[in-house]
Amino acid sequence: MASQPFEDLFTRHGAASFDKQIYLDAMLGKHGWAFDLNSGVLAFRRPHEADLQLNVQVLGTESEESRTWLWSWANPSGIPDALLKSANELKTLGAACGAPELVTPELPITPEVNPQRIALIACGVQRAGCFFRAPYPRGALYLLIKDPRYKRSVTRPIPRILRIFPAFLSRYPVTNPRAALLSYLQFYRLDVREEGRRIIATMKAAPRSPLGAGAPQQLVADFDEQGRLVALG
């Protein structure tokens, strides 16, 4: 079981961070990558273009053998201090809000507490562009991309939310889907109105780009008495 503070953080940041990961996958596809621990630079190889080099922070490591998560600040491998800033800030947050998952050096991986959920929380709390799972034999390194050179542009947020939010709930169930959606809508700075069990979100202004022309400008979500999503359109 996850602690309530950890679950609250995931509810607040999970959907928007999941959206960021979908964007990264669409942008990069199956491009190769390389990571230099000394410089903290993650490079994506792009055909017919120069490598996309991005500064990152090291969150932690996942062991497929022991089924555990190890925070980077607890790793004895000598990760440069400059790459531990985000992980240390999350540790401080965990101590302040009472989330043991963020302050315990090593955690067993469970459906409720796992590297993906930790990284999604980190991405939101740290306002990072996204995270990257860098696999190696029998494990993976989780990197947080925090670099202004990584640019993300969404001109049609409502159709994107309509597609991504149900996918998020199916992959990462949350105890409060209504709160998760409200936070996601806030991420895109939509105008939100609550009418009983219904949430209505609209664009604040018409899309500046012609790519957004004709896209839905309103979203309506209905929830039942238990706060479960029953309709979204």
C-alpha positions in Angstrom: 0.0 0.0 0.0 1.1 3.5 -0.8 1.0 6.2 1.9 -1.8 8.8 1.5 0.7 11.6 0.9 2.3 9.6 -1.9 -1.1 8.8 -3.4 -2.1 12.5 -3.2 1.1 13.5 -5.0 0.4 10.9 -7.7 -3.2 12.1 -8.1 -2.0 15.6 -8.5 0.7 15.0 -11.0 0.2 11.6 -12.6 -2.0 12.5 -15.6 0.0 15.5 -16.8 3.3 13.6 -16.4 1.8 10.6 -18.3 0.9 13.1 -21.0 4.5 14.3 -21.1 5.7 10.7 -21.6 3.3 10.1 -24.5 4.7 13.2 -26.1 8.3 12.0 -25.6 7.5 8.6 -27.2 5.8 10.2 -30.2 8.7 12.7 -30.7 11.6 10.2 -30.4 10.2 6.9 -31.5 12.9 4.2 -31.4 15.9 6.5 -31.6 19.1 5.4 -30.0 20.5 7.1 -26.9 23.6 7.4 -24.8 24.1 8.8 -21.3 27.3 10.3 -19.8 27.1 10.2 -16.0 30.1 12.6 -15.6 28.5 15.4 -17.6 24.9 14.5 -16.9 24.0 14.7 -20.6 21.5 12.4 -22.2 21.9 12.3 -26.0 19.3 11.0 -28.4 20.6 9.9 -31.8 18.5 11.3 -34.7 18.9 10.2 -38.4 20.1 13.1 -40.6 20.2 15.4 -37.7 22.7 16.2 -34.9 22.2 14.4 -31.6 19.7 16.0 -29.2 21.7 16.5 -26.1 19.8 17.2 -22.9 20.8 17.9 -19.3 19.2 15.5 -16.8 18.9 14.7 -13.1 19.3 11.1 -11.8 16.3 9.9 -9.8 17.2 6.3 -9.0 17.6 2.8 -10.2 15.3 -0.1 -10.7 16.6 -3.7 -10.0 14.8 -6.5 -11.9 16.6 -9.0 -9.7 15.7 -7.8 -6.3 12.5 -6.0 -7.5 13.5 -2.9 -5.6 13.9 0.9 -6.3 17.0 2.6 -5.0 17.0 6.4 -4.7 20.0 8.1 -6.4 21.1 9.9 -3.2 21.4 6.4 -1.5 23.4 4.9 -4.4 27.0 4.1 -3.4 28.2 4.3 -7.0 29.3 7.9 -6.7 26.8 9.8 -8.7 27.9 13.5 -9.0 26.2 15.7 -6.5 25.1 18.1 -9.3 22.9 15.3 -10.6 21.2 14.6 -7.3 19.5 18.0 -6.8 16.0 16.9 -7.9 16.1 13.6 -5.9 17.3 15.5 -2.8 14.5 18.0 -3.2 12.0 15.2 -3.5 13.5 13.7 -0.3 13.0 17.0 1.5 9.4 17.2 0.2 8.8 13.6 1.5 10.0 14.5 4.9 7.7 17.6 5.0 4.5 16.0 3.7 5.0 12.6 5.4 5.6 10.4 2.3 8.0 7.6 3.4 8.4 6.5 -0.2 10.4 9.7 -0.9 12.7 9.4 2.1 13.3 5.6 2.3 16.6 4.7 0.5 15.4 1.5 -1.0 11.8 0.4 -1.6 10.2 -2.9 -2.7 8.5 -2.5 -6.1 4.7 -3.0 -5.8 1.8 -2.0 -8.1 1.1 1.0 -5.9 4.8 2.1 -5.4 7.0 1.5 -8.4 9.6 3.4 -10.5 7.1 4.6 -13.0 4.8 6.2 -10.4 7.8 7.7 -8.6 9.1 9.2 -11.8 5.7 10.6 -12.8 5.5 12.3 -9.4 9.0 13.6 -9.8 8.3 15.0 -13.3 5.3 17.0 -12.0 6.8 18.2 -8.7 10.0 19.3 -10.5 8.2 20.7 -13.5 10.5 18.6 -15.7 9.9 18.0 -19.4 9.6 14.3 -18.9 11.6 11.3 -17.5 13.5 8.7 -19.4 14.0 5.0 -18.5 17.5 4.1 -19.5 17.7 0.3 -19.3 20.8 -1.8 -18.7 21.2 -5.6 -18.0 18.8 -6.6 -15.1 17.8 -3.0 -14.3 17.2 0.6 -15.4 18.3 4.1 -14.6 15.6 6.7 -14.3 16.6 10.2 -15.5 14.6 13.4 -15.2 14.9 15.7 -18.3 15.2 19.3 -17.1 16.6 21.3 -20.0 15.1 24.3 -21.9 16.3 22.7 -25.1 13.6 20.0 -24.8 10.5 21.8 -26.1 6.9 20.6 -26.0 4.1 22.3 -27.9 0.4 21.3 -27.7 -2.1 23.4 -29.6 -5.1 21.2 -29.1 -5.2 20.2 -25.4 -8.9 19.2 -25.2 -8.8 16.4 -27.8 -5.5 15.3 -26.3 -7.0 15.1 -22.8 -10.0 13.2 -24.1 -7.6 10.6 -25.5 -5.0 10.5 -22.8 -6.9 10.7 -19.5 -8.8 7.4 -20.0 -5.6 5.7 -21.0 -3.9 7.1 -17.9 -6.7 5.7 -15.6 -6.6 2.3 -17.3 -2.8 2.0 -16.7 -2.5 3.9 -13.4 -5.7 3.6 -11.3 -6.1 6.4 -8.8 -8.4 6.6 -5.7 -9.7 10.0 -6.8 -10.2 10.3 -10.6 -12.1 13.6 -10.2 -9.1 15.3 -8.4 -6.8 13.8 -11.0 -8.7 15.3 -13.9 -9.0 18.7 -12.2 -5.2 18.8 -11.8 -4.7 17.7 -15.4 -7.1 20.5 -16.6 -5.2 23.0 -14.5 -1.9 21.8 -16.1 -3.3 23.0 -19.4 -4.7 26.2 -17.8 -8.2 25.6 -19.0 -11.3 27.4 -17.6 -13.0 24.9 -15.4 -16.6 24.9 -14.0 -18.0 22.4 -11.6 -21.7 21.6 -11.6 -22.5 18.9 -9.1 -21.0 15.7 -10.4 -20.1 17.3 -13.7 -16.9 19.1 -14.7 -16.9 21.4 -17.7 -13.6 22.7 -19.1 -13.2 25.2 -22.0 -10.3 26.8 -23.8 -9.5 30.3 -22.6 -8.8 31.6 -26.1 -9.0 30.3 -29.6 -5.9 28.4 -30.9 -3.3 30.7 -32.3 -2.1 28.0 -34.7 -4.3 26.8 -37.6 -3.4 23.3 -36.5 -5.9 23.8 -33.6 -8.7 25.0 -35.8 -11.8 22.8 -35.6 -10.7 21.0 -32.5 -13.2 20.6 -29.6 -13.2 23.7 -27.4 -15.1 22.1 -24.5 -14.8 19.0 -22.4 -17.5 17.5 -20.2 -16.8 14.9 -17.6 -19.4 13.2 -15.4 -18.8 11.3 -12.2 -20.9 9.0 -10.1 -21.6 9.2 -6.3 -18.3 7.4 -5.6 -16.3 9.9 -7.7 -15.7 7.4 -10.5 -15.6 8.7 -14.1 -18.6 7.5 -16.0 -18.5 9.8 -19.1 -16.0 12.0 -20.8 -16.5 13.8 -24.1 
